[in-house]
Amino acid sequence: MISIQKVEKTYPARAGHAPVTALSDVDLEVAAGEIVGVIGRSGAGKSTLIRLVNGLERATKGTVTVDGTDLTTLRESELRQARRSIGMIFQHFNLLARRTAFDNVAMPLEIAGFGRRDIEARVKPLLDLVGLADKADRYPAELSGGQKQRVGIARALATNPKVLLSDEATSALDPDTTKQILALLKKVNAELGITILLITHEMSVISAITDRVAVIDGGTIVEQGPTFDVFTAPRHATTQSFVSSVTGTALPEAIAQRLQPAAVQGAQALVRIVFRGTGSEAAFLSRISREEAIDLSIVQGRIDEVAGQTYGQLIVSVAGGDGLAALERGVAKAGLTSEVLGYVR
Ligand SMILES: Nc1ncnc2c1ncn2[C@@H]1O[C@H](COP(=O)(O)OP(=O)(O)OP(=O)(O)O)[C@@H](O)[C@H]1O
């Protein structure tokens, strides 16, 4: 549905400023019906990328194809037409203050030349879909942030687009409202089959709804893949720092400071054990403890849901030497992975 190939975007020099290459050598494919997220820090090039996909910017090199149409070759009038099959939602909602919720949603239909009756027939079910049937005649100032974004989503869907682009759509919302809006986007994707490309700087957004993720840094995509895989085995340092921001896998500070890299007589080994799947493997700990007659204590533990699957981490401490060897045997038998973080006395 969206294909970005070998894209470079350089903003030309202006008013004494040198040209800025915001994106280089970017490849990204989004299949029909997928939810794909692009995550990056401020200035990484996310907005530039999404503006290329909705035709607001043109690539300097490479191609940007949406639903089979290469946007890089279109004239302005053709671009306007192509944009009708692309809906977009924004961080600050971009609603018109002097228009009611109904009239904001109606706007793209008015621009497309629909008559009043067709507009009513389309807007009402959309307001229903986003849970705002009772707010049709409210003005933006009378709505909460979450409700405003619901209006934004209904407006983006008005012209029946195949693609929905989301530019930090939940960044201005509190965590609970963010969850509700993300659930709504997931529903829109599931019920209407709309392909969603979203950009964000929050890993929690990526983990909540995307099927695949691309990590962008300094204008290039440094890592991409299925969200669960990228989350549970991040390879690039940028990805690792995003992941640790939500999974909290760092050791408690007091223990981290005492951690030694090598075993010494009488030291306890700290071992990180990773679960992927149902989480029921946790029973293995008591089994090893029983079968191998070793004492284990849990230093830290956490189970998250990532892209609809369970991902857990346990950090346990066990006597170095034979105890550690027994633990590693048991972990391998249970089909899990472990890593020795170090030793403490
Ligand atoms: N119109 C422009 N002219 C010149 N440089 C630009 C322009 N727009 C963006 N840039 C530069 O391109 C780079 C990428 O910016 P972009 O806005 O795409 O990043 P971003 O990841 O969306 O950041 P943020 O999350 O802060 O919005 C930055 O160095 C920025 O200064």
The ligand as a Gaussian input file, in Angstrom:
#p B3LYP/6-31G(d) Opt

LIG

0 1
 N       11.498000      23.011000       5.767000
 C       12.709000      22.710000       6.210000
 N       13.799000      23.340000       5.789000
 C       15.041000      23.023000       6.214000
 N       15.294000      22.021000       7.100000
 C       14.235000      21.327000       7.577000
 C       12.899000      21.637000       7.179000
 N       12.058000      20.778000       7.832000
 C       12.844000      19.997000       8.601000
 N       14.153000      20.316000       8.453000
 C       15.305000      19.650000       9.101000
 O       15.281000      18.281000       8.747000
 C       15.643000      17.452000       9.856000
 C       14.522000      16.478000      10.185000
 O       13.401000      17.211000      10.647000
 P       11.975000      16.532000      10.921000
 O       11.019000      17.622000      11.272000
 O       11.628000      15.649000       9.793000
 O       12.315000      15.642000      12.218000
 P       11.332000      14.949000      13.267000
 O       11.907000      13.610000      13.530000
 O        9.940000      14.995000      12.772000
 O       11.494000      15.866000      14.542000
 P       10.354000      16.308000      15.630000
 O        9.943000      15.069000      16.333000
 O       11.108000      17.271000      16.510000
 O        9.261000      16.957000      14.848000
 C       15.971000      18.425000      10.989000
 O       17.367000      18.622000      10.999000
 C       15.241000      19.695000      10.612000
 O       15.906000      20.826000      11.116000

